[in-house]
Structures are given as C-alpha cells and as structure tokens.
C-alpha cells in the first residue's frame, strides 16, 4: 500500500478549489464536476476533494495493486463499508480501521 491522496469531502467543489489554490496548490486532475485532485509543491501525495462521502469523513486513499484481490484477502478481517466498485481510473473500496477511521483503497486498473 502506498498513500496516493489525502481525501477531504467538501460541500462546494469550486469554492474549495479556490480556497486551496489560495494556499498555493494547483489542479492536477479532475473527474467531472464532483472530484478534483490538487497538487502541492514538493509533495508526492495529492489532496483529493470531492462532493461525496460526507458521512465517512476525511482520510487517506491508498494505492494497491488490485482492490479486488485486497478485498478477497481481507474481507473477513476488515470492516468494509464500501465493497469494490468501478470508478474512472480503476477500482475503489473503503474499510474502517480499528478506531472507525475510513481507509480508502484504489487501483488504477483502467488507466491506459
């Protein structure tokens, strides 16, 4: 697992983008009008802001080789709150750690 993004749910994507740009971040990528990646100078990890998953709260998004394989290997050991699903870059799932924090996992299996 490798930390790829720090996830923050937001109420207004455009307003949040302006806020983070004011802090010196720049748009790295976008998926429609709901998800945006922000780059920070000299930092490999990006901030991902999204108008979704408010009830789960912020947390890390970790890159794994295969979300489906990770899920199969850990399904009975971890508290998955979102089963693997397809998103534009690949597959995505969410589980909670021992104290209830959301841990998001992603793979880029749909990238060219």
N, C-alpha and C positions, 0 to 999 in steps of 0.2 A: 504494500500500500504506500502511496505517495500523496501527500497533501497537494491538491491541484488548485482548489479555490477555497475561499472563506465565504460562506453563504450568508447573506442578510436578506430576509424578507422585507419588502418596502410597500408602502401604501400607494406611492406615486413614482413610477419609474423615471419620468422626465425630471421631476423635482429632485429626486435623489441623485440622478446623474449630474445635474448642475451643482449640487452640494459637493459631491466627491471630486468633480473637476475643479472646484474652488480650492480643494486641498492638494491639487497638483496631479490627480490621476487622469488617465486618458482612456477613451473607449477602445477596447481590444477586440471585441466581437459582440454580435447581437443576434438573438433569435426572436424575430418578430417584434412585437411591442410589449413583451412581457418579461424578457430575460436579457440581461446585459452584463458583459464582463468588463471590468475596469483594471487597467494595468497601473502598477506603481513602479516608479523609477527604482532600479537596482533590486527588484524583488521578483522572484520567480513565481510566487503564488499570486493569483489574481483574486480580486473581490468580485463575487457574483451577486448581483442584486436582481430580485425577482418579485413580481407582484403575485406571490403564491406562497402556500405553506406557512401562513402566519401563525397557525396554532402550534407548529412544531418549533418555531424559533430559529435563531442563527446557529451556525456550526460549520464544521469542516466538511469539504467534499473531497473524498479520497479516490484517486485513480487506482483501479485494479485491472488486472489483465482481462478478466471475464467476470462480469457481475453475476451471470447465471451460475458459473462454477463456484464463486464465492458463496452465493446463496445456498446452493446444494450442499456445500461442505459445512455451512454454519447455521442452516435453517433451524435445527433443533436446539442449538446452543445460544443463539442470539434472539433478541426481541425485535423482529422485523415489523415495522409499522407500514411499510410500503414494499410490496413484492416487486421483483424485477419488471420493468416496463421499458418500452422503446421511446427514446427521445431522439431529436435530430442527430446528435453526434454518435449515439450508441445505445447503451442500456444503463438503467438507473434504478437504485433501490435505497431504502432508508431503514436503519435499525437504531435502537436506543442503547446507550451504554448502561452500565450498572447504576448510574445515578439519574437516568432519564434523559440525558442529552442526545439529540439526534446526530447520528453519524450517517452521512450520505456517501454512497459509493457510485462510481461511474466508470464506464469503459468507453473507448472511442471506436467501437467495432463498426460503426457506419461511416467512418472517415475514409476518404479515398486513399 
